[in-house]
Amino acid sequence: MSTTIQILQASHGDCIFVRHEQDGQKFNLLIDGGPAETFGSLYGYPMPLRLLLDELRANGEFIDLAIVTHVDDDHIGGFLEAISYDEYMPTLVKEFWFNSYKIISSEYGMLDAAHNYVSGVAGSETKTSITQGMSLEDKLSKLAWHDKVIHNDLPPIVRGGLEFTILSPSVKSLKRLGRSWEREYPPSDKKTAGRETDHNFPISHFLKNDKFTSDRSVPNGSSIAFVLKLGDANLMFLADSYASIVERKLKALNYSVDNPICCDLVKVSHHGSKGNTSKKLLDLISSKRYVISTDGSIFGHPDKRLIARILNANDDNNIFFNYESVMRSVLLPEDAAYTGRLHVCDAQMVL
């Protein structure tokens, strides 16, 4: 059995590829597509998602399952580009998961597109409409789309011998999305790492009086987050999920401070935002490998307060970044005691 994980360089977004091989069988999983530039175009210099898909095509491989965790542009944009070309996602992907507005509405009896808006962290419009989500929905309706709502009341879902335990979203959070596809932030409120960051404080600054204030973005609360079980290994992918939703689900699965879930890897929620990973959540997880996916170009992610929170939760916790520049940006001379616990992801992380 072998498993490799690639945390693609997707700018400020997420794009993750997992390949699992066992008993001569292979399962390829793609989670999110980053913003549009993660794919790029058919012309000019190929970008990480296109390079990955080109490699799969050249090797005669397919993506067994592709998951769009939620509608924010830094997760859905690359998918929209790749699905626009028949030789890419339409022919390479065997099954898609995406909680679209239409299937949420059909499940819960709410459909009023004229008064709803989709969140996005890119684009120049004052208010980005539901267009991205509806566009992907329209394209998926012609493909192998699992057009049922994915939520955390479902029993584990099995694909190719792999088990998916859904941690988020809750039905309640999906209903919130159905009522209001709000923007996470208007473009004018974007914060770059250079303008707004807590990286100028040492890690020790955050170890006392660490207060947690939860993210309240409606789309983030609708994120598909899950534990992927591969044999004896557990991988936790948290998209941009709320800590509270994941906490409740883990407790419902009988995990506790005294009986935490053991994970070989945890993809940290919302690019290392301090509002999406609480100490209470960290107390329910035992893992030596926490991964943060971002280039730090939007909102000053990752928050150093969150980095300190992870490191302080357990002496064995290590954090991996998919951009070396981000790792270097958070380290100060005063943080020397922690440098051995911060790492750059390998091109392929092997379990």
C-alpha positions in Angstrom: 0.0 0.0 0.0 1.3 3.5 -0.8 -0.2 7.0 -0.6 1.1 10.3 -1.9 -0.3 13.7 -1.3 0.4 16.8 -3.4 -0.4 20.2 -1.9 -0.3 22.1 -5.2 0.9 25.7 -5.2 -2.5 27.3 -5.8 -1.8 30.9 -4.8 -4.1 31.8 -1.9 -6.3 28.8 -2.5 -6.5 25.0 -2.1 -5.8 22.4 -4.7 -4.8 18.9 -3.3 -4.2 15.6 -5.1 -4.1 12.3 -3.3 -3.0 9.0 -5.0 -3.6 5.8 -3.2 -2.4 2.4 -4.5 -3.2 -1.0 -2.9 -3.3 -4.5 -4.3 -2.7 -3.3 -7.8 -5.6 -0.9 -7.7 -5.2 2.9 -7.9 -7.5 5.7 -6.6 -6.9 9.3 -7.6 -8.6 12.1 -5.6 -8.6 15.8 -6.4 -9.8 18.3 -3.7 -10.6 21.8 -5.0 -8.9 23.6 -7.9 -7.6 26.8 -6.4 -8.4 30.1 -8.2 -8.5 30.2 -12.0 -4.8 30.9 -12.4 -4.1 27.5 -10.8 -5.1 26.0 -14.1 -4.2 28.9 -16.3 -5.2 28.5 -19.9 -4.3 26.2 -22.9 -1.9 28.9 -24.1 1.2 30.2 -22.4 3.0 28.7 -19.4 1.2 25.8 -17.8 0.2 26.2 -14.2 0.1 23.5 -11.4 -3.4 22.1 -12.0 -3.0 21.9 -15.7 0.4 20.3 -15.3 -1.1 17.6 -13.0 -4.0 16.9 -15.5 -1.5 16.8 -18.4 0.5 14.2 -16.5 -2.6 12.1 -15.8 -3.6 12.2 -19.5 -0.1 11.3 -20.6 -0.1 8.2 -18.3 -3.7 7.1 -19.3 -4.9 7.8 -15.7 -8.2 9.2 -14.5 -9.4 11.1 -11.4 -11.8 8.8 -9.6 -13.3 11.5 -7.5 -13.1 15.3 -7.7 -14.5 17.4 -4.8 -15.4 21.0 -4.9 -15.6 21.8 -1.2 -17.5 25.1 -1.5 -18.1 28.0 -3.7 -15.3 30.5 -2.9 -13.3 31.5 -5.9 -10.0 30.2 -4.4 -11.4 26.7 -4.4 -13.8 26.7 -7.4 -12.0 28.9 -9.9 -9.5 26.4 -11.2 -12.3 23.8 -11.6 -14.3 26.1 -13.8 -11.3 26.6 -16.1 -10.4 22.9 -16.3 -14.0 21.8 -16.8 -14.2 24.2 -19.8 -12.0 22.0 -21.9 -13.3 18.5 -22.9 -9.8 17.0 -22.8 -9.4 17.9 -19.2 -12.0 17.4 -16.4 -15.0 16.3 -18.6 -13.1 13.3 -19.8 -10.6 12.7 -16.9 -13.0 12.8 -13.9 -15.2 9.8 -13.1 -17.3 11.4 -10.3 -17.8 14.9 -8.9 -19.0 16.1 -5.5 -20.3 19.6 -5.2 -23.1 21.1 -3.0 -24.6 23.4 -5.6 -27.3 25.9 -4.9 -29.8 23.9 -6.9 -29.4 20.7 -5.1 -29.4 22.4 -1.7 -32.6 24.2 -2.6 -34.3 21.1 -4.0 -33.4 19.3 -0.8 -34.6 22.0 1.6 -37.2 23.8 -0.5 -35.5 27.1 -1.1 -34.9 28.6 -4.5 -34.6 32.4 -5.0 -31.5 33.0 -7.1 -32.5 36.6 -7.7 -31.8 37.5 -4.1 -28.7 35.3 -3.5 -25.0 35.9 -4.0 -22.0 33.6 -4.1 -19.0 34.4 -2.0 -15.6 34.9 -3.6 -12.2 36.3 -2.7 -11.3 37.3 -6.3 -12.9 39.3 -9.0 -13.3 43.1 -9.4 -17.1 43.4 -9.0 -18.6 45.1 -6.0 -20.8 42.0 -5.5 -20.0 38.7 -7.2 -23.2 37.0 -8.2 -24.2 33.4 -8.0 -22.7 32.9 -11.5 -19.7 30.8 -10.6 -21.7 28.2 -8.6 -24.4 28.1 -11.2 -21.9 27.8 -14.0 -20.2 24.8 -12.4 -23.6 23.3 -11.7 -24.6 23.6 -15.3 -21.4 22.0 -16.5 -21.6 19.2 -13.9 -25.2 18.4 -14.8 -23.9 16.9 -18.1 -21.2 14.9 -16.4 -20.9 12.2 -13.7 -22.1 14.4 -10.8 -23.1 12.9 -7.5 -26.0 15.3 -7.4 -27.0 14.6 -3.8 -26.3 16.9 -0.9 -23.1 15.9 1.0 -23.5 16.6 4.8 -22.2 15.3 8.1 -25.4 13.4 9.0 -24.6 10.8 6.3 -23.0 7.5 7.2 -19.4 7.0 5.9 -19.2 7.0 2.1 -17.0 4.3 0.4 -15.3 4.8 -2.9 -12.7 2.4 -4.3 -12.1 0.9 -0.9 -11.5 4.3 0.7 -13.9 5.6 3.4 -15.0 9.2 3.6 -16.4 10.3 7.0 -18.0 13.7 6.4 -17.2 16.2 9.2 -18.8 19.3 7.6 -21.2 20.8 6.5 -24.0 20.3 8.9 -27.6 20.5 7.5 -28.0 23.7 9.4 -25.1 25.4 7.7 -26.3 24.2 4.3 -29.7 25.8 5.0 -27.9 29.1 5.8 -26.1 28.9 2.4 -29.4 28.1 0.7 -30.9 31.3 2.2 -28.0 33.6 1.5 -24.9 33.0 -0.6 -23.2 36.0 0.8 -19.8 37.3 0.0 -17.0 36.4 2.4 -15.5 39.9 2.0 -16.0 42.6 -0.6 -12.9 43.2 -2.7 -12.3 46.5 -1.0 -11.7 44.6 2.2 -9.1 42.3 0.9 -6.0 42.4 3.1 -2.6 41.5 1.7 0.1 40.0 3.9 2.1 43.2 3.6 -0.6 45.5 4.8 -2.2 43.4 7.5 -0.5 40.6 9.4 0.4 39.4 12.9 3.7 38.0 11.7 5.7 40.7 13.4 5.0 39.2 16.8 7.0 36.2 18.2 5.2 33.0 18.8 5.5 33.5 22.5 3.3 36.6 22.3 0.3 34.4 21.4 0.7 31.7 24.1 -1.1 33.7 26.8 -4.7 34.8 26.8 -5.4 33.1 23.4 -9.1 33.9 22.7 -10.9 32.2 19.9 -13.4 34.1 17.7 -15.1 31.9 15.1 -15.2 32.6 11.4 -18.8 33.5 10.4 -18.5 33.3 6.6 -21.6 31.5 5.3 -19.8 29.7 2.4 -17.0 28.6 4.7 -19.5 27.0 7.0 -20.8 25.0 4.1 -17.4 23.5 3.3 -17.2 19.8 2.6 -14.6 18.6 5.2 -13.9 14.9 5.9 -11.6 12.2 7.2 -10.3 9.9 4.5 -9.5 6.4 5.8 -7.0 4.4 3.8 -6.3 1.2 5.5 -4.8 2.1 8.9 -4.2 5.7 7.9 -6.5 8.7 8.4 -6.2 12.0 6.5 -8.2 15.0 7.6 -9.1 17.6 5.0 -10.9 20.6 6.5 -11.4 23.0 3.5 -12.6 26.3 5.1 -14.8 24.6 7.6 -15.9 26.0 11.0 -14.2 24.5 14.0 -17.5 24.2 15.9 -19.1 22.0 13.2 -16.1 19.7 13.1 -15.8 19.5 16.9 -19.5 18.5 17.2 -19.1 15.8 14.6 -15.9 14.4 16.1 -17.6 14.2 19.6 -20.6 12.5 18.0 -18.1 9.9 16.7 -16.9 9.4 20.3 -13.6 11.2 20.1 -12.6 13.3 23.1 -9.6 14.9 24.8 -8.7 11.5 26.2 -9.5 9.7 23.0 -8.5 11.9 20.1 -8.7 10.9 16.4 -5.2 9.9 15.2 -4.4 11.4 11.8 -1.4 11.0 9.6 -2.1 14.4 8.1 -4.4 17.4 8.8 -5.0 20.0 6.1 -5.7 23.0 8.3 -8.9 24.9 7.7 -9.1 28.2 5.8 -5.4 28.6 4.9 -4.4 28.9 8.6 -7.0 31.5 9.7 -7.2 31.9 13.4 -11.0 31.9 13.2 -11.3 28.3 11.9 -9.1 26.1 14.2 -9.8 26.3 17.9 -7.9 24.8 20.8 -11.0 22.7 21.5 -10.7 21.2 18.0 -7.0 20.6 18.3 -7.6 18.8 21.6 -9.7 16.2 19.6 -7.0 15.5 17.1 -3.6 13.7 17.4 -1.4 14.4 14.5 2.3 15.3 13.9 1.6 16.8 10.5 -0.6 19.9 10.0 -0.6 21.4 6.5 -1.3 25.1 5.6 -2.0 25.9 1.9 -1.5 29.5 0.9 1.0 31.9 -0.6 0.0 34.5 2.0 -1.2 37.0 -0.7 -4.8 37.5 0.7 -5.9 38.5 4.2 -2.5 38.0 5.7 -3.0 34.2 6.0 -1.8 32.2 7.8 -2.4 33.9 11.1 0.6 33.5 13.4 -1.8 33.2 16.3 -3.1 30.0 14.7 0.5 28.7 14.2 1.2 29.3 17.8 -2.0 27.6 18.8 -1.1 24.5 16.9 2.4 24.3 18.2 1.3 24.9 21.7 -1.4 22.2 21.6 1.1 19.4 21.6 4.9 19.2 21.5 4.8 16.7 18.7 2.8 19.0 16.4 4.7 20.1 13.2 3.4 22.5 10.6 4.0 22.1 6.8 3.7 25.0 4.3 3.3 24.7 0.5 5.2 27.9 0.0 8.7 28.3 1.6 8.2 32.1 1.5 5.3 31.8 3.9 7.2 29.7 6.3 10.0 32.2 6.3 7.6 35.2 6.7 6.3 33.9 10.0 9.7 33.2 11.6 11.5 35.8 13.7 14.8 35.4 15.5 12.8 35.1 18.7 11.1 32.0 17.3 14.3 29.9 17.1 13.0 27.3 19.5 10.2 26.5 17.0 12.1 26.4 13.7 12.6 22.7 13.8 8.8 22.2 13.8 8.1 24.3 10.7 8.7 22.7 7.3 8.1 23.1 3.6 5.9 20.3 2.0 7.7 17.9 -0.3 6.5 17.9 -3.9 4.9 14.6 -2.9 4.3 13.8 0.7 4.5 10.1 1.2 2.7 8.2 3.9 
